[in-house]
Amino acid sequence: MSDGLQTVSTFLHRDEADIACARLAAEGIPAIVVADDEGGLSVGFFTEFRIRLVVRDEDVPGARSIVCDCAE
């Protein structure tokens, strides 16, 4: 069962994910950055699990076309 959200891209660095999120916002696509750093205790924790950029199901095609040059 879908919660209405999908990961549109993953990143190794938080700043790259934040830039991609801002690009989507500029195009009117709401997005959130999901990054588990264990509550700030383990900043490098994302290297194993990656940082996800998440959008609504209906925004996936448009979001992917915008962030495709941001992702690695």
FENVENVEN-V807702 format. One record per backbone hydrogen bond with DSSP energy under -1.0 kcal/mol. CO is the residue of the C=O (numbers start at 0). NH is the residue of the N-H. If there is no record, write none. Layout:
# FENVENVEN-V807702
co=[CO;CO]
nh=[NH;NH]
This chain:
# FENVENVEN-V807702
co=[3;5;8;10;12;13;14;15;16;17;18;19;20;21;23;24;31;33;36;37;41;43;44;44;45;50;51;52;52;53;54;55;56;58;59;60;61;62;63;66;66]
nh=[56;54;52;50;16;17;18;19;20;21;22;23;24;25;28;27;53;51;41;40;44;46;47;48;49;10;33;7;8;31;5;58;59;62;63;64;65;66;67;69;70]
